[in-house]
Amino acid sequence: MVKRSEELQEYLCNCGNKWLVEEVHRIEELLKEDYLLGVCVRKKQIPRYYIDRWTVSNLYKCNLRKGWRLIYALLGTEKGIVVAELEVLPHDEYERRFGY
């Protein structure tokens, strides 16, 4: 199961970027088949922002086309693993958020 955060849903509805919305949808379909599609971020490299905002203990990044990144976490529930899509970032914001 794949779920978007409220913040991501609002961003995609208001961004006016049809290409980005379609790209996120494309990746969502791939994540339904393989939730380990993205690259796992080492625990010590998870920005405090994600821990404080979404209380995550794991984090993954998935490279989208045109330099964008989809950030997601895996949550264990009674029904199995849920992919929680947190946000999408252009490359420069991604680098700032992760301190690169």
C-alpha positions as CSV (number, residue, x, y, z in Angstrom):
1,M,0.0,0.0,0.0
2,V,1.2,3.5,-0.9
3,K,0.0,6.6,0.9
4,R,0.9,10.2,0.4
5,S,1.4,12.6,3.3
6,E,-1.1,15.5,3.5
7,E,1.7,17.9,2.7
8,L,2.7,16.0,-0.4
9,Q,-0.9,15.7,-1.6
10,E,-1.5,19.4,-1.1
11,Y,1.8,20.3,-2.8
12,L,0.9,18.2,-5.9
13,C,-2.6,19.6,-6.1
14,N,-1.3,23.2,-6.0
15,C,2.0,23.0,-7.8
16,G,0.6,23.3,-11.3
17,N,3.4,21.0,-12.6
18,K,1.5,18.3,-14.6
19,W,4.8,16.5,-15.4
20,L,5.7,16.2,-11.7
21,V,2.3,14.8,-10.7
22,E,2.5,12.2,-13.5
23,E,6.1,11.3,-12.4
24,V,5.0,10.8,-8.8
25,H,2.1,8.6,-9.9
26,R,4.4,6.6,-12.1
27,I,6.8,5.9,-9.2
28,E,3.8,5.1,-6.9
29,E,2.9,2.3,-9.3
30,L,6.4,1.0,-9.1
31,L,6.5,1.2,-5.3
32,K,3.4,-0.9,-5.1
33,E,5.4,-3.7,-6.7
34,D,8.7,-3.1,-5.0
35,Y,8.8,-0.8,-1.9
36,L,12.6,-1.1,-1.8
37,L,12.8,0.7,-5.1
38,G,14.6,3.7,-3.6
39,V,17.9,4.1,-1.9
40,C,17.9,3.6,1.8
41,V,19.3,6.6,3.7
42,R,21.6,5.6,6.6
43,K,20.0,6.2,10.0
44,K,22.7,8.7,11.0
45,Q,22.1,10.7,7.8
46,I,18.3,11.0,8.2
47,P,17.7,14.7,8.7
48,R,16.2,15.7,12.0
49,Y,13.4,17.4,10.0
50,Y,11.9,14.0,9.1
51,I,12.3,12.5,12.5
52,D,10.6,15.5,14.2
53,R,7.9,16.0,11.6
54,W,6.9,12.4,10.8
55,T,8.6,10.4,13.6
56,V,10.3,8.1,11.1
57,S,13.0,5.6,11.9
58,N,13.8,4.8,8.2
59,L,14.0,6.9,5.1
60,Y,14.3,6.2,1.4
61,K,14.9,8.5,-1.6
62,C,13.8,7.7,-5.1
63,N,15.3,9.6,-8.0
64,L,12.8,11.0,-10.3
65,R,13.5,12.5,-13.8
66,K,14.7,16.1,-14.1
67,G,16.6,15.9,-10.8
68,W,13.7,15.6,-8.5
69,R,13.6,13.3,-5.5
70,L,10.7,11.5,-3.8
71,I,11.3,10.9,-0.1
72,Y,9.4,8.1,1.6
73,A,9.4,5.9,4.7
74,L,8.2,2.4,5.4
75,L,5.7,1.9,8.1
76,G,4.7,-1.5,9.6
77,T,1.0,-1.9,10.2
78,E,-1.3,-4.8,11.1
79,K,-2.0,-5.0,7.3
80,G,1.7,-5.2,6.3
81,I,4.1,-2.6,5.1
82,V,2.9,0.8,4.0
83,V,5.0,3.2,1.9
84,A,4.5,6.7,3.3
85,E,5.4,9.2,0.7
86,L,6.5,12.3,2.6
87,E,7.6,14.9,0.0
88,V,9.2,15.6,-3.4
89,L,12.1,18.0,-3.7
90,P,14.1,19.4,-6.6
91,H,17.7,18.6,-6.5
92,D,18.9,21.8,-4.9
93,E,16.4,21.6,-2.0
94,Y,17.2,18.0,-1.6
95,E,20.9,18.8,-1.1
96,R,20.1,21.5,1.4
97,R,17.7,19.3,3.4
98,F,20.3,16.5,3.6
99,G,23.2,18.8,4.2
100,Y,25.2,17.9,1.0
